[in-house]
Amino acid sequence: MLWRFGVVLIAVVGLAACERRTEPTPSAAPVVASKAAPETATPSPTLKAVKARGELRCGVNPGLPGFAFQDNRGRWRGFNVAFCRALAAAVLGDASKARMVPLGNEERIAALRSGQVDVLWRNTSWTFSRDAGQGLDMAAISYFDGQGFLVRQTLNLTSAVELSGAKVCVQANATSAQNLDDYFRGRGIAYTAVVLDSGDQARAAYQAERCDAFTADISALAAARSVMNNPADHVILPDVISKEPLGPLVRQDDPAWTDIVRWTLFALILAEEHGVTAKTAKAMTDGSDPEMRRLLGGEGTFGRLLGLDSAWAYRAVTAGGNYGEIFDREIGAGSALKLDRGMNALWSAQKPGLLYAPPMR
């Protein structure tokens, strides 16, 4: 019985093999071309309004040295101001058409949501509640920050945990007060919060010795220290008690405008990564780097995908330089703040940071 079963099995296998040999070899599957990218962007109501009025309205800090402030001639300067001008150059063809609207902490979100400003580019953190609960989007991160503490050198402190029983100046209507309470309460450290309405008031109270320490984003502490009577008498402690991703906030109901703001910032980051500066942008438009030709308008029609022309990124870069040029001039080595790149260095730098932009393709 087993012998018969084996014969049948061999016969079946042999038949199947013959059938496979007699089948024609299938022809290669036809190559299906990938779907072409759309030639035009989804219309942006914000972009339409900006073009109609001929002016970009940027919500900025009323006065934060290095980031947004007015100089002796009344001209707005700073890290965030430079990005606003780059955006105006991209969408309106003229960096001077950016108008800075100074906004305090208590009014900044309402001003953006009501349409008083087109973008909020100031020291405002990306948080869950703002993203999910207030109808806002952070287009991208322009500065990676964290909250710290400024104290007097004479206290000889090495860490914030030594501030037990201290009075700490902090600004109201910001995430700083909650971060401060989370940090000390989580460690069982007693403290007294001296809450002020604005950053300037918190700095003034600290200078008047109404408190032992001043807490805010480290960038804001460096800015505050730079305008004190004796900056060298104050030190920023090494403790970083929070993550504060800062960048341009926009309304959530206009995703096409979000893309424009996001990619204008990414254009400046990519330009630094590829060595494109305000001075070399023109030559690199037709250079050997394909990605930079696409970015700067020398190849392709990528501007159409944003509802802009092909030279949008070229104008953004030449308005005030790439990300690195802006950083060094406004808050880095070439400024009074002299902030280190740190986390804000390019991902590809010798000392890598977190700064990264998607590819231009």
VEXZA-575500 format. One record per residue (C-alpha): x, y, z; residue in one letter. Coordinates in steps of 0.02 Angstrom, whole numbers, padded with zeros to 5 digits, always signed. Layout:
XYZA ...
END
This chain:
+00000+00000+00000M +00141+00118+00044L +00229+00072-00119W +00076+00120-00222R +00057+00286-00129F +00239+00328-00167G +00217+00294-00353V +00063+00406-00359V +00153+00545-00266L +00302+00539-00386I +00185+00545-00534A +00092+00696-00467V +00253+00791-00431V +00320+00749-00603G +00161+00808-00686L +00166+00971-00591A +00347+00998-00643A +00302+00966-00825C +00160+01090-00814E +00279+01221-00743R +00404+01191-00883R +00272+01209-01017T +00206+01376-00950E +00266+01527-01048P +00387+01642-00957T +00289+01795-00899P +00341+01958-00977S +00412+02095-00868A +00281+02199-00779A +00255+02368-00861P +00341+02512-00773V +00214+02630-00699V +00272+02809-00690A +00252+02890-00520S +00112+03015-00508K +00175+03188-00549A +00174+03318-00412A +00038+03449-00428P +00090+03602-00524E -00001+03724-00410T -00026+03739-00223A -00185+03735-00122T -00237+03918-00107P -00187+04001+00057S -00308+04132+00126P -00167+04206+00231T -00051+04223+00081L -00191+04305-00017K -00221+04430+00124A -00035+04467+00142V -00018+04501-00044K -00174+04609-00047A -00111+04724+00091R +00068+04717+00029G +00133+04687+00204E +00178+04539+00315L +00131+04562+00497R +00244+04471+00619C +00205+04460+00804G +00368+04482+00901V +00428+04510+01078N +00414+04693+01129P +00597+04695+01179G +00711+04544+01198L +00894+04587+01159P +00964+04478+01022G +00794+04411+00969F +00678+04559+00942A +00713+04739+00993F +00721+04915+00922Q +00892+04997+00907D +00932+05181+00939N +00860+05226+00769R +00697+05135+00801G +00740+04995+00678R +00688+04820+00728W +00832+04697+00743R +00860+04521+00807G +00858+04335+00771F +00668+04321+00754N +00656+04485+00659V +00779+04419+00529A +00669+04267+00497F +00516+04378+00477C +00608+04481+00346R +00661+04323+00256A +00479+04269+00250L +00426+04438+00181A +00560+04425+00048A +00497+04252+00000A +00313+04296-00015V +00316+04481-00061L +00485+04498-00145G +00543+04630-00021D +00611+04602+00155A +00567+04780+00204S +00381+04738+00189K +00386+04643+00354A +00302+04743+00493R +00344+04696+00671M +00196+04698+00791V +00259+04696+00972P +00153+04579+01079L +00163+04536+01263G +00138+04361+01331N -00042+04394+01382E -00097+04451+01208E +00012+04355+01085R -00100+04202+01059I -00261+04303+01042A -00176+04419+00916A -00128+04273+00806L -00296+04185+00818R -00391+04345+00777S -00286+04381+00622G -00201+04536+00694Q -00036+04454+00642V +00001+04327+00506D +00135+04234+00604V +00195+04238+00784L +00385+04230+00780W +00443+04259+00958R +00498+04161+01112N +00343+04050+01119T +00362+03865+01156S +00283+03721+01062W +00173+03632+01190T +00035+03504+01187F -00100+03625+01241S -00055+03755+01110R -00047+03625+00972D -00202+03525+01019A -00309+03648+01115G -00283+03822+01043Q -00300+03794+00856G -00117+03836+00822L +00026+03749+00732D +00213+03767+00758M +00274+03770+00579A +00449+03713+00627A +00578+03737+00766I +00694+03884+00740S +00779+03878+00911Y +00800+03735+01035F +00797+03809+01209D +00771+03759+01390G +00729+03846+01553Q +00868+03891+01673G +00915+04005+01818F +01014+04167+01828L +01097+04203+01997V +01228+04320+02068R +01409+04262+02064Q +01425+04306+02248T +01305+04166+02298L +01434+04038+02240N +01300+03917+02181L +01337+03770+02068T +01160+03700+02046S +00979+03752+02060A +00949+03620+02194V +01047+03736+02310E +00908+03867+02297L +00809+03791+02442S +00705+03927+02524G +00750+04053+02389A +00640+04184+02308K +00633+04159+02121V +00574+04293+01998C +00469+04222+01855V +00358+04294+01721Q +00170+04266+01722A +00069+04204+01572N +00210+04088+01517A +00258+03906+01539T +00404+03961+01650S +00300+03970+01810A +00232+03794+01789Q +00405+03725+01746N +00476+03810+01901L +00343+03733+02013D +00362+03561+01933D +00550+03564+01959Y +00553+03617+02142F +00395+03526+02198R +00454+03365+02116G +00614+03375+02219R +00533+03429+02380G +00625+03596+02378I +00540+03743+02463A +00541+03908+02368Y +00441+04068+02345T +00389+04123+02170A +00392+04311+02139V +00276+04322+01989V +00290+04476+01876L +00185+04527+01726D +00328+04538+01600S +00506+04481+01571G +00569+04659+01592D +00482+04672+01761Q +00555+04505+01816A +00729+04562+01766R +00708+04729+01856A +00647+04641+02014A +00797+04525+02009Y +00916+04672+01986Q +00833+04760+02133A +00869+04603+02236E +00686+04566+02268R +00729+04387+02227C +00881+04273+02236D +00863+04201+02061A +00779+04239+01895F +00709+04095+01793T +00663+04096+01608A +00721+04018+01445D +00910+04017+01442I +00910+04127+01286S +00802+04254+01378A +00918+04248+01529L +01069+04282+01418A +00974+04427+01340A +00927+04497+01510A +01105+04482+01576R +01175+04574+01425S +01081+04735+01473V +01118+04730+01660M +01236+04856+01738N +01372+04726+01770N +01337+04570+01664P +01492+04480+01731A +01418+04484+01907D +01285+04358+01855H +01296+04177+01801V +01175+04055+01719I +01173+03893+01818L +01206+03732+01719P +01034+03659+01761D +00911+03648+01615V +00741+03605+01687I +00633+03597+01531S +00626+03576+01343K +00575+03737+01255E +00562+03714+01066P +00536+03889+00995L +00480+03935+00821G +00348+04019+00713P +00168+03991+00765L +00028+04001+00637V -00158+03969+00634R -00208+03788+00611Q -00343+03825+00483D -00223+03871+00341D -00106+03722+00310P -00044+03799+00146A +00022+03951+00243W +00101+03832+00370T +00197+03753+00227D +00259+03923+00166I +00322+03974+00338V +00397+03802+00372R +00491+03790+00209W +00557+03968+00217T +00642+03920+00380L +00698+03753+00306F +00770+03846+00156A +00884+03947+00272L +00939+03789+00363I +00973+03695+00200L +01069+03844+00134A +01188+03838+00282E +01206+03649+00265E +01258+03667+00082H +01368+03821+00107G +01250+03944+00023V +01269+04119+00095T +01190+04286+00054A +01341+04324-00055K +01359+04155-00143T +01174+04118-00175A +01176+04195-00349K +01323+04090-00408A +01252+03930-00332M +01084+03951-00419T +01165+03877-00574D +01302+03780-00483G +01341+03595-00478S +01234+03554-00325D +01065+03490-00390P +00975+03513-00224E +01030+03693-00213M +00979+03726-00393R +00805+03663-00348R +00803+03767-00189L +00863+03928-00267L +00756+03918-00423G +00886+03868-00550G +00801+03701-00584E +00621+03642-00574G +00462+03733-00524T +00453+03695-00339F +00393+03869-00295G +00225+03830-00375R +00192+03700-00240L +00190+03842-00114L +00095+03963-00224G +00256+04063-00249L +00377+04092-00391D +00540+03997-00417S +00650+04127-00332A +00561+04127-00164W +00702+04038-00070A +00837+04138-00160Y +00759+04298-00095R +00741+04226+00081A +00927+04181+00088V +00990+04344+00013T +00879+04448+00129A +00989+04417+00280G +01092+04261+00253G +01070+04078+00294N +01025+04012+00467Y +01206+04013+00526G +01236+04191+00466E +01080+04251+00558I +01127+04157+00717F +01306+04220+00723D +01258+04401+00686R +01109+04417+00803E +01141+04302+00953I +01304+04209+00922G +01488+04253+00916A +01459+04418+00825G +01333+04481+00952S +01330+04542+01131A +01245+04380+01187L +01381+04266+01116K +01271+04112+01132L +01349+03947+01081D +01265+03849+00941R +01248+03697+01054G +01085+03605+01014M +01056+03732+00874N +01206+03672+00774A +01173+03578+00613L +01153+03390+00628W +01304+03375+00514S +01417+03496+00609A +01582+03444+00688Q +01492+03455+00854K +01320+03396+00796P +01163+03482+00856G +00978+03454+00826L +00955+03571+00678L +00890+03472+00530Y +00786+03510+00376A +00704+03385+00257P +00778+03369+00083P +00728+03482-00062M +00663+03358-00189R 
END
